[in-house]
Amino acid sequence: MPIEWHYNVGGCFRSPGDDLELAAYAADAGFDGIWIGDHFVPWLDNRPYTHHVLPWLGSLVERVPDVTVGTCVSCPTIRYEPPVLAQALATIDNAYPGRLEFGVGTGEALNEARFYDGEWPDWGTLAGMLIESLDLMETLWERDEYVSHEGEYYQYDEMKLYTKPRSEIPLHWAAWGPQSAKCAGKYAGNLITAGDADLIEETLAPAFEAGQSEREDSGGGTISVQLSAHVGDPDDLVDELRAKGEYTPHEELDTADPREIQSLADERLADVSDEELRTLNNVTDDASDLVPVVERLEEAGIDRVIVVSKVGDPRRTIDALADDVMPHFE
């Protein structure tokens, strides 16, 4: 099967209306799906927006026909009550069946700690909450009778969703390491990551396959990778990345304050060379440079590329990919 090409508007770089326009542009250019990040506050304080994904997705499916839409990614455990989120997603799928995909993650303090009563949990607890939440949501989607839930993390008395989804909503679990990748295979059936080709090939894909082997309906899952890509004048794009403080210090994100992360990002950027910034963000004035990047990801085992552009003219990048990169993988 050829690689699928999807586009992530981010939900933090432009206004909600501008992101709808950009999503329509990407779909018209031939992208198969549109995604949006789900944040209460942005990773970096310099990013000017964070849309609520549910009304935005409702607008998107009406505005842009035919493509799938999804979250990249949501945490259905703390900021959202799982039954209420299950109802919202069921409503979208009932009105637009087969178009919704649900990307999930264990959650970061940045978005969830404000809504959690107590010390921020460890990864094992967060993963357990996500597993239970997904099981509860799927139960509500599937069962016609009233159900009660008495779990380790959630307790609810007699609930029923009267508006059901009309199709199965695919789940995509976000993973950076082997434990999450195995959970993706076992509990979601699909994996989504921003990791590089080596990490995917050596760590994530094998763990994902191991998790899939423990599912009753094993096989058929997808591995999606988010790819930062920017086509334009490299010097201008690097200057804009620096001016906007666009650098995410992934190893130090245990804070709920994007101002702290931005301050740390600004400090780190001073030590990052222009060439490193170009490589990290796939900055080029020749889109064909991205062909070997995607070929390597394909070798690593990915099924989908989800493109995101943080700076520059995203339409130029979309056009360049559609004209000079995507045809190589048909």
N, C-alpha and C positions, 0 to 999 in steps of 0.2 A: 504494500500500500504506500502511495506517495505521502510525504510529509504534509500535514495540515498547517496552514498559516493563519494565526489569530493575532489580534491586536488588543493591547491593554492601554486604555486611555489614562490610566493612573488614578484619576479622580482627585488629584492634588495639585496639578500644574496649571489648570485652566478652569474657567467657570463651568457650572453644570451644563449650560446651554452650548458653550463652545465645545465641550466634550461630546455632546450629542452630535454636533456638526462634524466633528472629527471622526466619530464612530461611523457616521453615514458615509464619509469620504473613504474610510478604510474598507467598508463593505463594498462600495462601488468599485474599488480598485481590485477586488477579488479575494479579500481576506474572508476566511470561513467562519470566524467567530469574533466577538467583542467581549472584552473583560474589563473589570474595574476593581481597583483596590478598595478595601473596606476599612476605613480608619475613622476614629473619633477625632484624633489630632494627627497631623502629619509626622512622619519620621523626623523631618527637618523643619525647623521653625521658619525658614525662608520660603517654604512652599506655601502658597497663598490660600489653598482650598482643601477641604475634605468633605465630599458630598455624602449624604446618606444614600446608601446603595439601593434601597428598596424603591423609593419613588423614582430614582434615576433609571433603574432597570425597567420599571413600568413604562416610563416615557420612551425608553430605547426600543423595546419590543414593538411598540406601536409605530415609532418613527422609522425604524430600519427593519424591513421584512427579511425573512429567509435565513438570516445567519443565527447561530447560537449565541447566547449571552451568558455571562457568568461572573462570579466574584473571585478575586485573586488577591487575598483570600479573606473569608469571614471566620470569626471565632464564635460559634453558636453555644457558648457555655456560660458567659458571665454578663457581658453587656446586653446580650439578647436572652430572653427566656426561651428555651427550646420549643415549647408548644406554640408560642406566638409566632416565632420565626417560621416554624413548620407551616402554620396557617398562611403566612404571607407568601412563602414560596409556592405552596399549593395553589394559591390564587393566581399567581403569574402563570404557572404551568397549565392550569385549567383554562385560562383565557387564550394562551399561546402554547399549545401542547408541543412537547418535544424540542423546545428551544432553550430551555433553562439548564445550566450546569452550575453546580454548587461547589466552589473551592473552599476548603476549610483548613484551619490551622489550630494549634493548641493555644495560641494567643500570646501576646506580648504585654508586658507591664504598661507600655506606652498607651495602649488603647483600652486595657481592661482593668488596671489596678484601681482606678477611680471608682469602679463599680464593685470592687471586691472587699468584703469586710474581713480584715485580718492581714497577716503577713503574706506576701506574694508566694504562691505555691511553687513547689519544685516541678520539674518537667513530668515526672511520673504521675503526679496528681493531676496536672493539666491534661495529660494524655488520657487518663482515666475518665475525666470529666467529658472530654470530647467523644470518647467511645460510647459512653452512656447517653450523651446528648444525641448522637447520630442514631443510636438504636431506638431511642424514644421518638425521634422525629419520623423515622421510617415506619415505626409501629403505627403512629397516628395517620400517616399517609395511606397505610395498607388496610387497617382494621375498620370495619363498618360498625362495630359495637362500641359502647363506652368502655374505656380502659382506665385503670388506676396504675400509678407507677410508684413503687417504693424502692428506690435505688440507693446507692452509696452517697450520691451527690444531689439527687433531685427526688422530690416527693410531690406527687399530684394526685388528687382524688378525681375520679370519674370524668374523663375528658373524651371528646369526640370531635373530629374535624368534619363538618358537614360539607365544606367545599374541598373536594379531593383533587390531587393532581390527576391529569388525564394520561400521563405517561410516566415512566420511571425517570427520576431526576438523578443524573450521574453525579457521583461524589468524587472529589479530587482532594487528596490529603497532601498538604505542603510538607516537604521534607528537606532537611539539610544533612541529616546523619542517618546511620543505619537503623536505629530504633524507630524513628519516624517513618522511614521508607518501608520497613516491615509492616508497621501499622497501616500505611497507605495501601499496601497489597491486601492485608487481611480484613480491614474494616471499611475501606472505601472502594477499593478496586481500581483506583486510578491515582497516579502520583503527579504532583506539580512541584517544580523546584526552580531556583535561580542559580543552581550550582553549575560548575563548568563541566566540560566533557569528561575529564579524568575522574572527577568525583562521581559523576553519573555512572560511568562504565565500571569503575572499580568498587564502588561502595553502594550507591543508591539502587541501581538496577538489580544487582544480585539480591539485596535485602528485600526489595519490592517483590521479586519473583518468589522468594521464600515465603513472604506473607500471603501472596496469592495462592500458594499451594495449600494454605490452611482454610481458604474460603470454600463454601459449598459450591459456588458458581465460579470456580477458578478459571483464569484465562480471559483473554479479550480486553484487558485493561490497557490504558494508555499512560505514557510518560510524557509530560509536557514540560518544556523549559522556557522560562522567561528570558528573553535576550534583549539587552539594552543595545540600541543601534541608532546611529546618527550620521546622516549623509549631508555634507555641506563643506564649507571651508574649514579645514581642521583647526587652524589657528583661532578663528572666530568661535568655534564650538568649544574649544578648550578654555578660552577666555571666559565664555559664558558659564561653563561648569564651575570655574573658580569664583566668578563674580556672584553666583547664586549659592555657593557653598555646597555644591552637589557631590557629596561624598558620604557614604553611610558606613560608619565604623561598626561593622556587624558584631565584633567581639565584645563590645561594651554598650549593650542596649538595655540594661536592666534599670531603666528609669522611666517614669511616666511623663517626663518633661522634655518636649522637643527642643526647648531652648538649650538644655544641657547637651543634648546630642548635637545640636548645631554648633555649639561652642567647641566641642571635641572634634567635629568634622572640620571646622575651620583650622584648628591646630594641625590636624593630620594632613590637610591639603597642602600646607606649606612644605611638607616633606615629600610630597608626591610629584614626580616629574611630569612634564607635559606628555612624554611618551607613554608613561604608565596610565595617565588619564585617558589617552586615546585608546589604549588596549582594553582597559577596564570597561569602557563605554562603547567600544566598536565605532570609533570616530573615523570617518574616511570621506574623501571627495570622489571615490570610485566604488560604487556599490558592489562591483564584482569582487572586491576584497572580502566581502562577507560570504561568498560561496564556500571557500574552504572552511570557514568557521562553522557553517551549518553542516557541511559534509562531515566534519569531525563529530559534531553532536549526533548526526544520524548514525555514524559508526558506533557511538556510545550507547545507542538504543532508544533515542527519543522518537516520539511519534508526532509531536506538535511543537511548533515554535510560536511563542507568544511575544510579539515585539512590543517594546516600550521605548519612547523617546522622551528624555527629560528636558532637553534644551534644543535650540535651533527651530527650524521649520519642520514640524512632523509630517506635513503633506509632501514635502520634498523627499523625505525618507520613505514614505509609503509608496510614492511613485517610482522611486529608484528600485525598491525591492520588487515591486510588481513587474517592472520592465526588465531588470537585469539579474535578479536573484531567483525569484520564485519559478520562472520557467525552467531552470536547471534541475528542479526537483519534481517535475510533472511525470 
